[in-house]
Amino acid sequence: MTDDLELAGELVRQAGRLAAWMLREGLETHHKSSVSDVVSDADHAAEDLIVGALRAARPDDGLIGEEGANQPAVGGRTWYIDPVDGTYNFLSGLPYWCSALALACGATGAGEPVLGAVYHPSTDELWLGGADQPTTCNGVPVRQLADAPLSRLSLASYLHPATLPDDDAREPLLAVLRGAATVRMLGSGSLELAAVAGGRLGVWAQLDTLEWDWLPGVALVRAAGGVTEVVHHRGHRWHLAGNRQAVAEVRALLRG
């Protein structure tokens, strides 16, 4: 486990620094599903860096990357790769983006995350945590999350403008937002979840999150004493993370 965590930390650091260097040098960008869903040469290069290193160091492990990496697991271990999480911020000159990596173990490699690694190049912060490995930021353990009510906490979330007409997405989210002290939409799920683990943000609630945006932060939040849940409600999957009391309150508001 320790060797895996060290490897993950080194790879996200290398990937994040490569992406930052490529941004300074100039990039080709492309749109995927919408004007805000963008990808750059840096996303692909950073993913290739991580994939190449994992194939050499852990050849039997599965690989799933946001930019297309897909290698089946032989031994029930799968790495989930987000080479640049927050690409819109990254390309817009906003410093809130990261490189993220998670290792999940299970019968098919699609089980529970056992470690997460998130590197924030703009602040040179490396977040690591997992099973039997308390969450750290640059090697310093974070304070374990204590129960606190939603009404006293910030809530991080996101809702794409295209989903606003969907009552089954908008109405539950608005119910949750009304219960929080304040709301933040920062544009990088893994960094937001790292901030929850570190006590900088209170709780996280987002719908239909993809695995590479979710699993690295799940490991960090759990290793910081928090809880994570996926709640199925009105045709959507709501991904929740934070201290136990606040997550229970968010779940009740969603279903209420």
N, C-alpha and C positions, 0 to 999 in steps of 0.2 A: 504493500500500500504506500509506504513512504517513498519508495523508488518511483512509483507511478505518479505520485503527487509532485515530486521534484521534476520529473520529466514534463508533466503538464505545465508546471510553472515556467520552465525554461522555454517551452514551445510557444506559449502565448506571449511571453516577453519578446521572443524573436519575431513572431508574426506581427505583433503590434508595432515594433520598431521598424520592421520592413515596410509596413503600410504607411507609417508616418513619413519615412524617407521618400517613398514613391509619391506621396502627396506633395511634398515640397518640390520634387523634380517635375511634376506635371503628369496628368493622368488622362487616359481615355475612359469615358463613362458611357453607360448604356442604360436604357430603361427596361424594366421587366414588365410587371403587370400594370403600373401606373406611373404618373410623373414623379411621385414620391417614392416609388419602389425602384431604386437605382442600384447599379452594380458597377464596379470599376476594375481596372486591371489589378489594383492593389488587393481587392477581395480575392481574386483568383490566385495571385502570386502568394499571398499569405496562406491560403488554404493549401496550395501545392507544397509550401514549405512544411506545414504540419503533417500533411499526408505522407510525404516522402520520409520524414523522420519517424513517424509511427510505423510505417511499413518496414523500415529497417530495424527498429527497436522492438516492436511488438507484432511480428508478422502474422500471428494467428488471430489477432483482434479485428473486429469489424470496424468499419469507418462510415460515418454518415456526415456529410458536410453540406452547409447551406448552398454552396456553389457547385454541387454535383457529385462530390465524392461519395462512392457507394461500394463498399466491400463487405461481403457477408462475414459474420464471425464464425470461427471454427470452435472456439472454446467458451462461448457464452459471454464474451466481453466486447462491448462496442463503445467507441469514442464518438462523441457528437461535437462537431466543429463549427464555430461561428467565427470566421477569420476577421471580419470587421462587423461588429454589432453596433448599429447606429450609422449606417452608410450615408444616409441623407445628411446627418450632422457632420460627418467626416468630410463630405464633399462640399458642404456649405461653409466650412471654416469654423464650425462650432466644435469645441473641444470635448464634447460629451459622447465618446465612442470608445470601444474596447475590442480586444480579442478574447474569445472565450472558448473553453474546452471542458467537456465532462466525460467521465467514464461510467458507463452503466453495466451492471452485471445481472445476468439472469439466464434462463434456459436458452433463450435465443439472442442474448445480448441486449434485449429491450426491456430490462428490468429496472431496478432502482438505481439512481445515481450513487456511486460510492465516493466520488470526488468531483470537485469543481475547481477551475482555475480561471481567473479573470484578470486581465492586465489593462490598465488605463494609462496609455502612453502620455497623455497631457499632464498627469500628476506623478508619473512614474510609480504608481501604486500597483502592487501585485497581491491579489486576494486568493488565498488557498484554503481549502477545507474539505472535510469528508468524514467518512466513517472512522471513528477513533482518532480523528485529526481535527481538533477545534479550529475554527476559522481564525485566520490571521490576515493582517494587512501589513505587508513588508516585514513579515516575521514576528509581528507583535500580536498576541492574541486579542481578539475583540472581547468586549464585555458580553456575557451571556444575556440573551433577551429575556426581559421580565414582563409579566403581564401588565398591560395598560389598556385603557378603553380607547376605542376608535375616536371618540370625541376629542381626545387630547393628542391625536397623532396626525401626521401628514399621510396622505394616501397617494401612491403613484399608480398611474393607469395610462391607458391609451384607447382612443376610439377613432378609427379611420373615418374621414368624412363620408366615404361611400357607404358606410354602415349606418349612418345617422337615420335614414328612413326605416330601418329595421327596428320596430318596436320591441322585439324580443331581445335586442342587444342594448338599445338606448335606455329603455325604462329601468331594467335592473341596475345598470350602471349609475343612472341618476339617483336611484334610491340609495346606493352605496355612497356616492359622493356627498350627499346631504348629511351623512352621518360623521364625516371626517372633519378634523380641525381645519385642514387646508388640503389642496390638491396640487400635484405636480405631474406634468407630462413631459418627460425629459428626452425620450426618443431612443433609449438603449436599455432593453429589458435586463440584460445581464448586469449592467452597471447599476441599475435601479435595485435589483435584487441583492447585489453586493452591498449597496448602501443600506438596505433593510437589515442585512446581517450585521452591519457595523453600527446600527443604531442611528444612522443619519436620516433615513426615511422610516416611517412608522410601519406601513403595511402596503402590500402590492396586490392589485386585482386587475386582471386583464383577461379578455376572452380569446379563445381559440388560438392559444400560443403554440408556436412550433417548438419541437423538442430542443433544437439547438439554442433557442432563446430562453428556454425554461430550465433545462436540467443543470447547467452550470450553477445557476443561482439557487436552485433547490438544495444542492449539496452544501452551499455556503450558509444558507439560512438555517438548515437543520443542524449543521455543525456549530452554529452560534446559539443553539438552544431554542430556535423557533420551530414553527410547523409550516407545512405546505399541504395544499389540498387541490384537487381538481373536482369541481362541482358541476354536474350536468343539469342545466336548467333552461327551459324554453328553447331547446334546439341548439344551445351553445355549450361549450366547455369553458368554465370560468376557473382561472388559475389564481390561487390565493396564497399569500406568504406573509408571515410576520409572527408576532407573539401569539400565543394560544388564545388569549381573551379577544384580541382584536380580530383575528381570523374567524372566530366563532360569531362575532357580531356581524362581520361582512357576510358570512354565509346566511345568517338569519335575514339580513336586509335584502340580499339577492332573492331569496325564496319568498320573502314577504310581499 
